[in-house]
């Protein structure tokens, strides 16, 4: 007698569909395990490349020559010989990355070009303004003498201006603008600086204006 066998169970369409979905899910998981690290590595490499490019651009920008002396020439100005000290001091002192420029007068060819009291009328303000501008030009000459080139200036940090004004003179800021605006014209944003503008009762050699400058040096 033939042995009796139980009939094999029939797979229903729903079970087939579930099996197909399970296989697809399993394949998807396996593909994800393979692709995710690859994609992450590509993204990481792209980010590093972008960062490296950014650093290269930043380095290039910081090493480009500033060419401040050409800007000065474009203003129709020529640096005078650096004025010598007129007392027991030196024209400049550097400490760290700061250069301190001693008090500078409006000298031209060794003589004071703008002397006497600065008055509060428009003509007096213009006289003082021009004196401050000449002081700034002489300060630039001392800066170049100390650094070898104006292109080594990173920024003008501070300007202190003294005005030989009449009693109760109110317009020292307008006068010292003559220096500040020259620095801005030459150095652009690097010429923006902190400042004090003070009226005083007298200055060396009866000069109308004197300024001191602090400069940050570019290595």
C-alpha positions in Angstrom: 0.0 0.0 0.0 1.3 3.4 -1.0 2.3 5.6 2.0 -0.1 8.4 2.5 1.4 11.9 2.2 -0.2 15.1 3.4 -0.7 17.6 0.6 1.8 20.6 0.6 0.2 23.8 1.8 -0.7 26.3 -0.9 0.8 29.8 -0.7 -1.9 32.4 -0.9 -1.5 35.6 -3.1 -1.3 37.7 0.1 1.5 35.6 1.4 3.4 35.9 -1.9 3.0 39.7 -1.8 4.2 39.9 1.8 7.2 37.8 0.9 8.0 40.0 -2.1 7.8 43.1 0.1 10.0 41.5 2.7 12.7 40.6 0.1 12.5 44.2 -1.3 12.9 45.6 2.2 15.9 43.3 2.8 17.5 44.3 -0.5 16.9 48.0 0.3 18.5 47.7 3.7 21.6 46.0 2.2 21.9 48.6 -0.5 21.6 51.4 2.1 24.3 49.8 4.2 26.6 49.9 1.2 25.6 53.4 -0.2 25.3 55.5 2.9 29.0 55.3 3.8 29.9 56.0 0.2 27.7 59.0 0.0 28.9 60.3 3.4 32.5 60.0 2.3 31.7 61.9 -0.9 30.0 64.7 1.1 32.8 64.8 3.6 35.4 65.1 0.8 33.3 67.9 -0.9 33.1 69.8 2.4 36.9 69.5 3.0 37.6 70.6 -0.5 35.4 73.7 -0.1 37.0 74.5 3.2 40.5 74.2 1.7 39.5 76.4 -1.2 38.1 79.0 1.2 41.3 79.0 3.2 43.3 79.4 0.1 41.2 82.4 -1.0 41.4 84.0 2.4 45.2 83.5 2.4 45.5 85.1 -1.0 43.4 88.0 0.0 45.5 88.7 3.1 48.8 88.4 1.2 47.8 90.7 -1.7 49.8 93.9 -1.8 47.8 96.8 -0.4 49.6 99.4 -2.7 48.8 102.3 -0.4 51.6 104.4 -1.9 49.9 104.2 -5.3 46.7 105.6 -3.7 48.8 108.4 -2.2 50.2 109.2 -5.6 46.7 109.1 -7.1 45.7 111.9 -4.7 48.5 114.0 -6.2 50.6 113.7 -3.1 54.3 112.8 -2.6 55.7 111.8 0.7 58.2 114.4 2.1 61.4 113.4 3.8 60.6 112.1 7.3 60.8 115.1 9.7 63.6 114.8 12.2 62.9 114.9 16.0 63.1 118.4 17.5 63.8 117.2 21.0 65.1 114.3 23.1 63.0 111.6 21.5 62.7 109.4 18.4 60.2 109.8 15.6 58.7 106.4 16.1 58.8 103.4 18.4 57.5 99.9 17.6 56.4 97.4 20.2 54.9 94.1 19.0 52.7 94.8 16.1 52.0 98.4 17.1 54.0 101.4 15.8 53.7 104.7 17.8 54.4 107.9 15.8 55.6 110.8 17.9 53.9 114.2 17.8 54.2 115.5 14.2 54.0 119.2 13.2 53.0 120.7 9.8 56.5 121.0 8.5 57.6 121.6 4.9 61.3 121.6 4.1 62.0 121.8 7.8 59.9 124.8 8.5 56.4 125.2 10.0 54.0 125.7 7.1 50.9 126.6 9.3 51.6 128.6 12.4 49.6 130.7 14.9 46.2 130.4 16.4 43.3 128.6 14.7 40.2 130.8 14.7 36.6 129.6 14.6 35.7 131.3 11.4 35.6 129.4 8.0 39.0 130.7 7.0 40.6 129.7 10.3 39.0 126.2 10.2 40.4 125.8 6.7 43.9 126.9 7.8 43.8 124.3 10.7 42.4 121.6 8.4 45.3 122.1 6.0 47.7 122.1 8.8 46.4 118.8 10.1 46.6 117.3 6.6 50.2 118.3 6.4 50.8 116.7 9.8 49.3 113.5 8.5 51.5 113.5 5.4 54.5 113.9 7.6 53.3 111.1 9.8 53.0 108.9 6.8 56.7 109.8 5.9 57.7 108.6 9.4 55.6 105.5 9.1 57.4 104.6 5.8 60.8 105.4 7.3 60.0 103.0 10.2 58.5 100.1 8.2 60.1 100.5 4.7 56.7 100.7 3.0 53.2 102.0 3.7 52.0 98.7 2.4 53.0 97.2 5.8 50.3 99.2 7.5 47.5 96.9 8.6 45.4 99.8 9.9 45.5 103.2 11.5 44.5 102.5 15.1 44.3 105.9 16.7 44.9 109.6 16.1 45.3 112.3 18.7 45.1 115.8 17.4 46.1 119.1 19.2 44.8 122.4 17.9 46.4 125.7 18.8 43.0 127.3 19.0 41.8 130.6 20.3 40.2 130.8 23.7 37.2 128.4 24.0 37.8 127.1 20.5 35.0 124.7 19.8 35.9 123.1 16.4 38.9 120.9 17.0 37.1 117.9 15.4 36.6 119.8 12.1 40.3 120.8 12.1 41.7 117.3 12.8 39.4 115.9 10.1 42.2 117.1 7.8 44.4 114.3 9.1 41.6 111.7 9.5 40.3 112.2 6.0 43.7 111.8 4.5 44.2 108.5 6.3 40.8 107.4 5.0 41.6 108.4 1.5 44.9 106.5 1.5 44.0 103.4 3.5 40.2 103.0 3.0 38.5 101.0 5.7 42.0 100.3 7.2 42.2 104.1 7.8 39.2 104.2 10.1 40.5 105.0 13.6 39.8 106.0 17.1 40.5 109.7 17.8 40.8 112.6 20.2 40.8 116.2 19.1 41.8 118.7 21.7 42.2 122.5 21.7 45.3 123.7 23.5 46.9 127.1 24.4 50.1 126.6 22.5 52.2 124.1 20.5 55.9 123.7 19.6 57.3 126.3 17.2 53.9 128.0 17.4 52.5 125.4 15.0 48.8 125.5 14.4 48.3 121.7 14.8 50.1 118.6 16.0 49.1 115.0 15.8 50.2 111.6 17.1 49.4 108.3 15.4 49.3 104.6 16.4 49.5 102.1 13.6 49.0 98.3 13.5 51.7 96.7 11.5 51.2 94.0 8.9 53.8 91.2 9.1 
